[in-house]
Amino acid sequence: MCQYSESMGSSVQNLHVDLPSKFRSYSQVLSAVDFGRFTKVRSVHFEGRLGQRTESRLLEDVFRKVFSQIASPQFEKVSMSVTWVPADPCLSFFGIPDNIILESFDWGQLSDVLQQTIGDNLQELRLVIRNFPRYQHQQTEDFLKKRLFSAFHSRGIFRVDFTNL
């Protein structure tokens, strides 16, 4: 990855980052790539899995490192596609819906990290959630727009989409 970022980094406009399924591996990903080499990036897309045991601090570290290193004046779009790993079947059995688990997921300071590192340059923020129960889409979308990412929603740049596998 280091060789790629050194040789091709200045020509990449759309960067796609696959997040490891084991969140502990994030530090290896972060140390393998010099994101400062991507000087013409317009958009960054993250792909990964999200579940009740996902540690937001590790996601924050990835976002902070990537966004603080990219030195592209054209950088304006962030998207993230996550495949929802259903909650423990016992929770669903006892009537605790997945949207409660998603809402209780510690999103940490992801919104703040975006605001601090990209700020007003951000023109589009998109979150795609896969494999999430259809009947919980609207409630979850409202929660994400009105609470977690409200600063971006109020600017009209935040979008949530749901797809089922």
KOLBA-565306 format. One record per residue: x, y, z of N, C-alpha, C in turn; residue in one letter. Coordinates in steps of 0.02 Angstrom, whole numbers, plus 50000, padded with zeros to 5 digits. Last residue first. Example, Ala and Ser with C-alpha at 12.3 -4.5 7.8 and 13.67 -1.06 7.14 Angstrom:
// KOLBA-565306
506424988850354506844994750357506455000250394S 506604971650390506154977550390506604983550390A 
// end
This chain:
// KOLBA-565306
485164964650086485564959650049485114954150023L 484454980650068484434973950097484814969050053N 484854997150111484804991950060484804985350096T 484535014050144484525007250169484475002550109F 485325029750168484995024950125485045018050156D 485405046450214485415039550238485035035350188V 486335061450199485845056850171485955049850199R 486715078450222486735071650250486165067450220F 486605091550184487115087550150487135080350174I 485865101550245485585098350186486075093850149G 486205106850364486515110050305486265106950240R 485575098050448485315104950445485625108850387S 486395086950432485705086750406485425093850400H 487515090950500487565089950427486875089750396F 487015091750629487365097550600487415096950524A 486505078850653486045084450645486385090550613S 486905065850672487215069750618486795075850602F 486165061750787486885060350779487225064750727L 484825067850777485245067750837485985067050821R 484175068150655483995073150705484455073350766K 484725057650578484695064550552484595069750607K 484615046250659485265048250632485265055550610L 483215046250684483695046550739484375049050715F 482705044750554482545050650594483045051650650D 483215031950525483415037750485483285044250523E 482515024350619483235024750623483495030750583T 481205025750573481375027750641482135028750648Q 481325020450442481135027350453481325029850523Q 481755006550463482135011450423481965018650442H 481104996050520481445000750566481815006350529Q 480624987550425480124991150465480444996150514Y 481814981750374481434986750335480964990850379R 483284978850463482564977350456482174983250426P 484724979150362484394981850421483644980850411F 485674977150260485444971550302485114973850366N 486624992350261486384986250228486144981250281R 486615009250249486585003750298486264997850262I 487565022650203487165017150176487195011450227V 487715039550215487775033450254487295028350223L 488565053750158488075048550144488225042350185R 488795070250138488925064850185488375059750176L 489445083550045488995077850046489245072550095E 490325093750068489715095350029489215089550028Q 491495100650173491095094650160490445096650126L 492015112650207492185110050141491755103950123N 491735115150339491275117850289491435115650218D 492565100650401492185106850413491715108750357G 493595091550413493385093750347492985100250351I 493915090650551494425089350500494235091850431T 492805094050629493455096850645493955096150588Q 491755086650570491705093950574492395097050585Q 492215073550589492085076150521492085083750521L 492255073250728492875072250690492785074950619V 490895074850759491375080050778492025079450738D 490405062550712490155068850684490645074550699S 491115053750797491195053450724490975059950691L 491235051750933491335058450908491405058650832Q 490105038750961490655042750985490665049750955G 489185029850937489445033250878490015037950896W 488875016351013489235022351032489555025350969D 487255010550992487945010050970488295016650984F 485965013551015486385013251074487115012151056S 485455012950887485445019350922485895019350983E 485614999350864485975004150823486005010950857L 484744994150961485454992450964485854997450924I 483574999350911483785001250979484524999850987I 483484992850790483594999950789483795002550858N 483234979350823483904981350802484014988850803D 482184977650973482304978350901483014980850885P 481874966051089482294972151082482474972751008I 481164954351115480804960251091481214966551085G 481834942951143481514946351200481204953051180F 482354940251018481864935651047481484938951104F 483314950051006482724950350964482164945950992S 484214944951102483924951651111483284952351069L 484554932651048484194932751112483864939551124C 485314935550936484634933250927484224933250992P 486214950450942486154943850971485434941550964D 485914959850792486034959150864485994951750884A 486684958450630486114958350677486314957050749P 487714969750563487744962950591487194962650643V 487524979350422487304978550491487344971150510W 488754985850330488314980150333488154978950405T 488935002350274489044997450327488524991850321V 489735014350187489265008850180489425003750234S 489945031350180490105025450219489545020350209M 490715045650108490175040850112490415034750150S 491055062450081491205056550121490595052050119V 491745075649985491225070549992491475064550032K 492775084549962492125087249981491595082049995E 494325090149912494005085049954493345087849981F 495065099249844494455097049813494055092149855Q 496245101149912495755106549916495075104649885P 496975088550004496675090149940496165095649947S 497715081050097497865088050085497595090250017A 497355070050223497205071650154497285079250144I 497515069550362498105068950318497965070950246Q 496295070450422496795075550440497395075250394S 495615059350370495395066050353495905071450370F 496345048250423496245049150351496095056350335V 496315050650563496945049950527496855051350453K 494925051350591495375056950608496025056550568R 494465038750546494225044950516494705050650529F 495195030350635495265029750562495055036250529V 494735034850759495445035150744495565034750668D 493365031850748493575038850755494315039550737E 493445017950748493195021450689493415028750690L 493885016350879494315014150824494095017350758L 492795021250949493445024550957493915022650900R 491765012150926491775018550890492435022150895S 491824995550903492095000750946492165007350907E 490484984350894490954988650858491184994250904T 489494976850948490144976550981490684980650945R 488384978150868488354980850935489024980750971Q 489104982350707488694978450753488734981350823G 489574983650541489404987250602488944982950644L 490834983150416490294979850453490194983650518R 491224993550272491364989250329490734986250359G 491985006250180491565000250176491734995850236E 492035023350136492235017950183491735012250176F 492635034550019492095029950035492385024550081H 492965051049981493205045150016492595040950035V 493305062549847492855058849890493205052849922S 494355069149790493725072749795493245069249843R 496105070549798495505066749816494905071349821V 497345074749768496805076949723496145073349739K 498295069349852498235076649850497675079249805T 498765057749943498175058449902497985065849898F 499775057850035499975057349964499375058349917R 499235057050159499445063550137499655063650064G 499075043950192498505047150159498675054250136F 500035031150183500145038250195499605042050157D 499695015550257499545020350204499695027550227V 499945007450366500165005150300500075010350245A 499375012050481500095012750475500345010850406S 498025008950459498235015950466498985016850456L 498034995050458497824998750399498095005850402V 498414992650590498844990250535498674993950470Q 497354997950660498005001150668498484998950613S 496314989050627496314995850601496994999150606Y 496194976850686496664977350630496714984450602S 495174977450774495854978050802496374978850747R 494064974650700494224981650712494904982550743F 493944963850575494184964050645494424971150659K 493664967350447493114964750488493304964450562S 494354983150394494424976050411493834973750454P 493644993550272493814992750342493844985350359L 494224999650125493884993950154494114993150226D 494055014650049494405011550104493975005850132V 494325023049902493885018049933494295014449987H 494365038949831494715034149872494215029549906L 494475047349688493975044049729494305038249766N 495665051849633495125056649648494595053749694Q 497395049949618496765047049643496265052449660V 498605055449589498115055149534497435052349557S 499445054849697499285061449670498775061349614S 499615040949720499215045149764499005051749735G 500455032649650499815034449620499405039449660M 501645031049726501675031749653501035034449623S 501255030949863501815035149840501795036349765E 500225021749866500075028649884500635033349862S 500965010249825500405012749785500265020149801Y 501875008749929502125009949862501575012849817Q 500985006150035501415012050037501675013849967C 500404994050000500005000050000500435006350000M 
// end
